[in-house]
């Protein structure tokens, strides 16, 4: 009799021990391990970061994913880079560094430049994904908003996610792009406006290099040079908007009038036939007209952070 009791006690101990130290509960078995995410530095790497989060979310379910995305110490936060989630009405679902804003409507919010960034992100997510440049608060301390480039994409028909890299104009205007525009300006100042515009409008000229080409406008918004659209020469585009509603020609004029700099907008990329984010560097020539050149932000090796 005592023997039987001892056996029963031993079996009970073994069963309890297995429950404490053995296999995971059944509902944990099927969860996919967290992906290993390195700190992204380039336009390709930030896309891969978001794609990994979306794949994990689809495998593990929305509730589990939102809990992980919203954890500031979780697997989808890497230094100052983190995945955020919203639905298609602009309601925040996961914000690891702003949990108090979960449930709020981001649709009416404008960034420091007046951009309705959530509205643009939703349009990009509905098209399958894309990049956006905007200003957003830095997660550490009380620092003011900084330039951030994010990649966003859908997870399913109910919500989308994104992640961004804090960046600056000196990185987005690549040395190649800046040099291309500076050489064109020097050419215009040396040769004069007429010869420069003839060169800029030539499809066989020296001012086309792959996706790079020089465009020119006067300060009332009239097209002076656009080598791939000769039908647009002389057309006034001051009120033109990009596919997201931005008045980018006005931005060219304002930026060049201040001495030059970066303008971001969306354009149909002839290499992908998609609406992609484009970063242009524009500069004044002689106080009467401006030139510029743009580069698409694609999943490649464009460096976004130091």
N, C-alpha and C positions, 0 to 999 in steps of 0.2 A: 504493500500500500504506500509506504513512504517513498518507495522507488518510483511509483507512478507519479506521485506529487512532485518529486524532484524533476522528473522528465518534463512535466507540464510547465513548471516554473522556468526551467532552462529554455524550453521552446518559446515561452512568452517573452523572456528577456531577449532572445535572438530576434523575434519578430519586431519588438519595440526598437531594438538597436538598428535593424534594417530600415525602419521607418525614419529614424533620426539621421543615419549616416549613409544609407544606401542610395538607391536610385531616386531621381527627382520625382515629385508628384506627376501624375499622368498628364495634367494640363501644362506642365513645363516641358515635357519630352519633345513636343513637336515644334517648339520655338526655335527659330533660326538664330545662330550665334550672331552677335553684333559684328558688323563689318569693321575692319581695321582702317581707320581714316587718317591719312597724313594731312598736315596743314597745307592747304592748296596755295600755290603761288601764281598759277597761270590760268588763262581762260579755259583751257581744257580741264585742268584739275578741279576747278570749282564746279564745272558741269558734272564731272565724275563723282564728286562729293554728294551732290544732290541726287544724281541717278542712283547711287548706292542707298541713300536714305529712302527713296521711293520704292526700290526693289524690296528692301527690308520691310517697309510698311505693308506692301501688298502680301508678303508672305506671313506676316504676323498679325494683321488686322488693324483696323483704324484706332481702336481704343488703346491697344498696347503701344502703337506707334506714337500717338499723341502724348502719351505718358512719357515715353522715352525722349521725344523731341523737346518736351517742356522741362526736362530735368537739367538744371544748370551744371550739375556734376555728371551728367550722363554721357553716353557714348557718341552723341552727335554734336557735342560742344568741343571745339578744339581751339584753345586760346581765345581769340576774339571772333572766331568763326563758328556759326551755329545754324542749325536748320530751324526754320520757322514754318508754321502752317496756318492757312486761312481757308475759308470756304469761298465759293464763287460769288457770294454776296458781300465779301469783304470783311466777314466776321473772323476775328483772330481766334485760332484754336490752340496754338502752342507758341509761346514766346518765353524761352528759358530765363531771360534777364528782365522781362517785364510781365511777370505773372499777373499783376494787377490789371493788365490790359486785355487779358483773355476774355472773350465774350464781347469786346467792343467792336464797333463798326469803323474800319480803317478807310472806307471808300471816300469819305469827304476830306480826309487829311491831305494837306499839301506839304511838300518838303520846303526847305529854305529857299529854293529857287522858284517855288510856285508849281511844282510838278505834282499831279495827282498820281503818285507812284503806284498805289494799290490798284487803281483802275487800269493802269498800263500793265501791271503784272498779271492781272486777271485775263486781259486780252492776249498776252503772250502765252499764258498757261492753256487757254482754250485753243490756241493754235499749235499746241504740242510742246512749247517751251521756248525760252530765249533769254537774252541778257537785258538788264536795265541798269542805268547809271542814275543815282539820286543821292540825296543827303539824308543821313539817318544818325540818331544818337549813338555814340560809342558806348559799349556795355560797361566799361569800367569808370566809376566815379561820375562826376558831374560835367564831363567834357561836352562841349557843344557838338552839334551834328557834324559829321564828316562825310566826304564823298565815299560812296560805296557802290561797287558793281556786283550785282547779284545775278545768279542764274535761277530761273523759276521753271517749274514743270508740273503737269498734273500727276496726281497719284491715282485717283479714280474720278468718277463723275460727281463726287461730293466735295472733294477738297484738293488743294494743291500745296506744294512746298517750295521753299527757296532757301538759298544760303548765299552770303555775300562776303566780299573781301573789301576791307577799307583800303582806299587807294588815293592817288592824287594825280593832278594834271600832268606832272612831269613824267609819270610812268605811262599814262595813256597816250600822250603825244610821243610816239616813239622817235628815237633819233633819226631814223630813216625818213619819217614823215616830216619832221621839222626841217631837216636838211633839204628835202625835195621842194618845200615851199620857199625856203630862204634863197635857194639857187634861182628859183623862178622870179622872185622879187628883184634880186640883183640883176637878172637878165632884163627885166622890164625897165628898171631904172637906167640901165646902160643903153638899151636899144630903142627905147621909147614905146609908147602905148600901142601904136598900130602894129609894129613888128612883133611885139610881145604877144598881142592877141592872135595874130596870124599863126604864130608858133604854138600857142596854147590850144588852138582849135584844130591843129593838124593831127590826124590819127596816126601819121607816120613820124611825128616829131619827137623831139627828145623829152617832152614833158608828159609822156605816157610811159608808165613802167608797170606792167601787170595790172593790178587793181588800182594803182595810183595814177591820177591825172589831175592837172590843174584846172580849176574852174575860176571864173571871174564875174563880178557884179559891180555895177556902179552903186552909188549910195541911195538911189531911189528904188533899188531892187530889180533893175533891168539886167538880164543875162548878157554878158559880154563874151564869155568863153565857156563852152561845154562841148568837148570834142565828140562825144557820142550822141549828142542831140543837136545837130546843126539847125533843126527846125525851131529850136527854142531861142536862138540868138535874136536879141532885140525884144524879147517878151518880158513884160514886167511881172515879177513873181513875189512882190512885196507881201501879198496876202496869202501866199501858198502855205499849206500845212502838210506835215508828214502824215503817215497812216495813223499815228496816235493823236493827231490834233495839234501838234506843236508848230508854232510859227518859226521855223528854222531859218528862213531867209532873213527875217527881222533880227534873229539872233546873230546871224553872220554879220549884219550891218552894225549892230550894237557892239559886238565883241571887237570887230576890226577897228571901229571908231575909238575904242579905248586903248588901241595899240596892238591888239591881236590876242589870240588865245584859242581855247577849245570850245567847240559846240557839239553837243550830242543830239542825235535825232535818229529816226528810222527811215530806211530806204529799202527798196527791193534789190536784193543782192543778185547781180547777174550770174554769179558763179553757183548759187544755190537755188535761185528763183524763190527765195523766202524773204520775208520782211525781217531784216536784221538791224541790230544796233550799229550805228556808224559814228565814229569819232572824227571830226574834221578840225584841222588847224587852219585858222584864217588870220590874215594880216592885212593892214593897210599898205597901199603902194605909195601914193603921193598925195593923199588927202582927198582924192576924187574918185578912187575906185579901190576894190579889194580883190585879193586872190585867196584861194584855199585849196586844200586837198584832204580827202577823207580816207579812212581805213575801217573796214568792217571788224567788229568784235565777233569772232567765231571760236568754236572749240579748237584752239591751237595753242601755240606757245607764246602768246602775248603775255608778258609779265605784268601782273596786277599789283604786286606788293614787293617791298624791299626785303 
